Amino acid sequence: MKKFFFIVLLWIISIIIAIIWTFENPEKIEKIKSIFKKNKVVEIETEVKGSKSINSNSFSVFITREMGLKDKTAFVTHPFKEEFDIKKLNIYTQNGFKITNLKSEKLNLSNNFTLERNGGIKTIISINNKKLALISSVNKNCYYASLVEVLTGREILKSKCLPEEPKNNDFNGLGSSNIHNGDEILISLGTPEKHASKNSILAQNDESKFGKILSIQKSELSNKLLNDNHELKVDIFSKGHRVPQGLTKLKGKIFSVEHGPKGGDELNLVERGGNYGWPKVSYGTNYMVDNGGDGTSYSVNHEAKGFKEPLFAFVPSIGISSLNNCPKVLMKYYNKPCLLALSLYGNNLRKGHSIIVFLLNENLNKVISVEKISLENLVLRHFVTNEQNELYEDLNGDIFISADKNGIFRVKFTNFR
């Protein structure tokens, strides 16, 4: 009996010590979790699930799960002008795997690649048949962003260390998109934060790469890949962005969607040299005290303070994620410039889990209408595109999207009224 009591007492003491150690060493716990997640093989399910019909204002949306995937995507491509085949998908996951022909392989990334603080691969850039990954990185107590060559793991570009203490960094805010724009590649890079912090002010600092849409000439990237001693030149295309999540190009103009703080998700017409105001202005407010903020609001008058106004701001927010052109079937129906976006969770005031249709005027400088089509509980992350992030449509005009820890879904717009 005494032996049993001693074992139970020892077990209780061990649990108490473990709880105290965990509470006092959150960064070490993050590192352990990061190592575990980086080595966890991606789960794939190939069973096609039945379609679900959802009514929008003017048509129906049929959703079919084509492939199960228990992870978050970083980039998903399919060859253009070919019938959809899940075996032809190239899926990059945030935890550092690539899935091709339904087989997953762990990518060779920098030794500093981390999944701590919601980190991971954020987007994949293609150039000269090579792949570069925008990733979150850590070296001792220095948390930063870097661009690495996938096959070799060498760092092509790295940012300075984030000024905030580790517990206030949130790499969900790093950004997750790139597009090819003529001779340059544009990359979105947010301020890795959940609430206003020392990281926020980097968006107005020209010496920092955070809070910007960056421009890199393709020739510069090519030279860097050939010669590691070449100093890669990076220009600021625009600044004052909090979390520029999606990028696309419509009729030669650049559009971006980004997360606001508590509210204030934005659709922006992004102009070279433009300043979009974060953290000086926002239609959102700072998070409340229980979420690490102070609940204060921001000035909303962008133009009066010399900043670019968003084309549209969601208040409350919807957790907006990817942005692309509308598929041809919607372009034909509306006969207007049309953009399509996805959303993540949203909040209790306005649920996310939606496809958003933006209709614009012919000058592309005004939003005429916004329709939010709820896909129930799907947390929508990426469109399936080509390597330049242009929307893939199959031969029937269907498009494909990824949902966090759920899979790849076919989206069919039909029954137009």
N, C-alpha and C positions, 0 to 999 in steps of 0.2 A: 504493500500500500504506500509506504514511504517512497519507494522507488518510483511508483507511478506519479505521485504528487510532485516529486523532484523533476521528472521529465516534463510534466505539464507546466510547472513554474519556469523551467528553462526555456520551453517553447514560447511562453508569454513574454519573457524577458527578451528573447531573440526578436520577436515581432516588434516590440516597443523600440528596440535599438534600430531595427531596420526602418521603422517609420521616422524616427528622429534623424537618421542618416539621410534618408530620402528627402526630408524637408529641408535639411541644411545643405544639401548638395544637388540642387535641381539641374545644374549644368552637366554633372557627371551622369545623372539619369538620362538626360537628353542624348549624351554621347553613346551610352549603352543602347538606347532605343534606336539611334541612327544606325549603328553597326548591325543590329538585328534586322532592321527593315531593308538595308542595302543588300543583304544576303538572302532575303526571302524571295523565293521563286514566284513569279507571277502565275496566278491561276487563270486558266483559259477554259471556256465552255463553248462548244460549237453548235449546240442545239438551237435551232431557230424557234423563237417563241411566237405565239399567235398575235395577230394585229389588234390594235386598239384604235378606235375611231374617236376623234375629238372635234367638236364643231367650233369653228371660228365665226367671225362676223359674216363672211361671204363665201366660205368654202369649208371643206372637211380636211382634217389632217389625220392620216393613218400612220401609226407608229408600230414598227416591228423590231424586236431585238434580234439582230443578226449574229451576235457573238457576245458571250459573257466574258467579263474581265474584272477581276477583283483588285483594281488599282485605279489610280488617277493618271490620265494621259498628259503628255507634254507636247506631242505633235503626232498627227495621224495623216498619212498620205495614201493615195491610190492612183495608179496610172490613168491619165486622161484618155478620153475617147475609147474606153474599154468597158465592157459589161462588168458590173460589180461582182467581185469574187473575194471572199474573206481571206483567201490564201494570198491575194495580191496586196493586202493591206500591210503597210509598214507602220507599226505602232511603237512610239517611244513613250515609256512610262516615266513618271516623276521620280520613281525610286531607282532609276538607272538601268532599265532593261530595254531591249528592242525585240519586238515580236515580228517575225517574217515567216510566211508559209506556216503559220500557227505554231511556230517553235520560238521559244524565248531564249535570249542569250544576254548575259550580263555585259554591259558596255565597259570599255576601258576608259575610265575617267580619271581626273586628277586625284592624287592621294588626299587632297584637301576637300574633296566633294563631301558634302554633309546633308543629312536629312533633318538635322536639328532645327528647331524653331520653324517648323513647317517648310523646310527647305527641299531641294531636289532639282531635277532638270526642269527648266521653265519653257524653253523653246529650242527648236533645232533649225539651224541655218545651213542651207546647201549652197556650195560654190565649187566649181571645177571638179564635180563628182566627189567632193569631200563633204563631211558633215561636221559642224561645230555645234556644241551644246552650251547654252547659257545656263549656268548652274550657281547654286549657293555654295559658298566655301567657308572653311574655318581653318585657321592656323594658330594654335594656342588660343589666345583670347581675341584674335582678330577675325571678325566676321565680315565677309566681303562677297562680291559677285565676280564671276570670271567667265570667260569664253574659252572653251577647251576643244581641241581637236579630238574627235571621238576615238579614232583608231590608236592614237599615240598617247592620249591623256595630257599632252603638253598644253600649258596655258598660253593662249594667244593674246589675251587681254585680261587685265584684272583691275578692279576698282581699289580705292583706298579703303581702309578699315571703317566700318560704321562707328559713329561716335557714341551710340547708346550702349548701356550695359546689356549683356547678352539676353537677360530675361525680357527686355523691352523690344528686342528685334523680332520681327515676324516676316519670314520670307514668302508668305502668301502675298505680300505686297511687292514682290520683286518685279512682277510683270510677266507676260507670257506670249509675246507675239513678235513677228518680224515679217517684212514684205520686201520684195525686190521692186525698186523704183528707178528704172533706167540703169544708169551706171553705178547706183548706190544701193545699199541695203539699209533699211530703217529698222531699228530695234527699240522696243519699249523697255524702259527700266524704271521701276517705281521706287518709292521710299519704303523700305521694309519695316512696316510698323502696323500696329493695330490701332493705337490711339496717338494723338499728337505727341511728338517727342523731339529729341535732338536730331533724329533722322529726317524729320519733316522739313527743316530749314535747308537741307541739302538741295531741295527742288529749285531754290532760287540762287544757288551757289554755282557759278560757272566753272569752278575748279573741281566740282564733283560730277560724277556720271549719273547719280541717282536723281529720280524725279524728272527724267528727260526722255525724249525720243531722240535716239542717237543716229547719226548718219556715218556710215563707213563706205568709202569707195571700194568697189569690187577689186580694182587694181591694187589697192592698198592691202586688202585681205590676201590676195594672190601672192603678192610680194612677201608678206609675213609668213605665209605657209611654206614658201620656198626658202626663205632666209630668216631664221629665228632672230638674228641680230637686227633685222629691220624694225625700226620704231613705227608702230602702227598709229596712224593719224585717225583720230575720232573727232567728229564735229557734232555740235549740238544743233539738231534740227528744230526742236522746240523744247520749252522748259515749263516749270510750274505745274507738273503733273504729280498726282498722288500715287495712284496705281494704274497706269495705262495698260489695260489688260488685252484689248483687241485692236488690231490694225487692219485696214484694207484700203484699196484704191478704187475710186469710181470716177470714170471719165477724166482721169488725169489728176484728180484731187485726192488728198489723203484724209481719211477719217479714223478716229480713235474712240473707243469707249474706255472709261476708267471708273474705278470705285471711288466714291466719296468717303467721308468718315461715317458718322451716323446719319445716313441720308446723303443726297447729293451725287449719286451716280450720274455720269455725264456722257453725252455724245458730243464729240468735238470735230469741227472742221479744222484740221491741223495745218497751219501755214508755217513755212520756213521762217525762223526767227521769232515766232509767236511765243508769248508768255501767258500761260493759262491760270496763273494766280495762286496755286497752292504753295504754302499754307496761309497766304494772306487773305484769300477769299474762298468761299465755298457755300453752296446752297445747303450743305449738311451742317451738323453740329458735332462738337467733340463728344466722344462717348462719355457716359455717366460714370460716377465714381466707382461703382461696383464692377465696371469693365476697364478700369485703369485711367479714365479721363477725368475731366472736371465739369463736363456738361455745358460748357460755354458754347455760344454760337459764333459764327464768323460773319464778316461783312459779305453781303451778297452782291453788291454793286461792282462787278468786275470792271466794266467799261470806265467808270468814274475814276478808278484807281490805276488805269492804264493797262488792264489785262483783257484778254480775249474772253468774251462770254461763251458759254457752251451753247450749242444748237438746241440742246434739250437737257434738262436735269430731272432725275427721278427723286421725288421727295414724297413718301419714304423711298429708300433705295430698294433695289431688286437683286443686288449681288450680281451685276452684269459681268459677263465673261468674254466670249469671243464675238468678233464682228466680221461680216463678209458681205459680198454682193448678194442680192436675192437671186434665186434660180430663175431660169428663163421663163418658166411657167407663171411665176408671180410678176415678173417684168412685163410679160405679155398681157396679163390680166389687168394690172393697174395702169400700164402705159405711162408710168412716171418713174423717175429715179427712185430706186428702192434699195434699202439696206436691211440686212438680217442680223440679229444678235441673239445670244444665248444668255441665260442667267443661272446662277447657282442657287443658294438657299433663300435669299431675301431675308425677311424678318416677320415678326408677328403682325406688323402693320400692313405690309405688302409682301405676299409670298413670291418667291422666285420661281425656280423650276419651269421656266417658260422660254418660248421662242418669241422674240419681239420683232415686229415689222415696222420699220421707219419709212414713211413716204416723204420725199423732199420735193421742193420746187425745181424748176428747170435750171436755175442758177446755182443749185446745190448749197444755198446759204440759209435755208429755212426749212424746218420740219413742218409738214402739213398735217400729218397724222401719225399716231403711235398705236399699234395694236399689240396687246400682250396675250399670247396663247398659252395657257397653262398645260403642261404635260404631267400634271399631278405631282408625283413625288420624285421625279428624275432631277438629279443635280447635274446640269448641263455644262460641259467643259469646252469642247472643241468641235469645229466642223472638220470633216474629212476634206482634204485639199490636195493640190499638187505640191511640189517641193517649194514653190514660190508663194504658198499660202493663198492660192486662188481656188475658189469653191469647186469641188468635184461634183458633177452630176452624171448619173448613169444614163444609159440610152433611152430610158423612159422619163428622164427629167427628175428622178428621185435624188434626194441628197442624204447625207449620212452624218451623224453626230455622235459624240462620246458622252457618256454619263458616268460620273465618278463612282467607282467600285461597283459598276453595274454592267457596262459593256458598250457595244457599238450598235446604234439604232438607225434603221431606215426611216426616212420621213417622206411621205408622199402627200402632195397637195392635190386635192381632187374635188369633184362634185361642186364646181363653181356655180354660184347661183346668180 
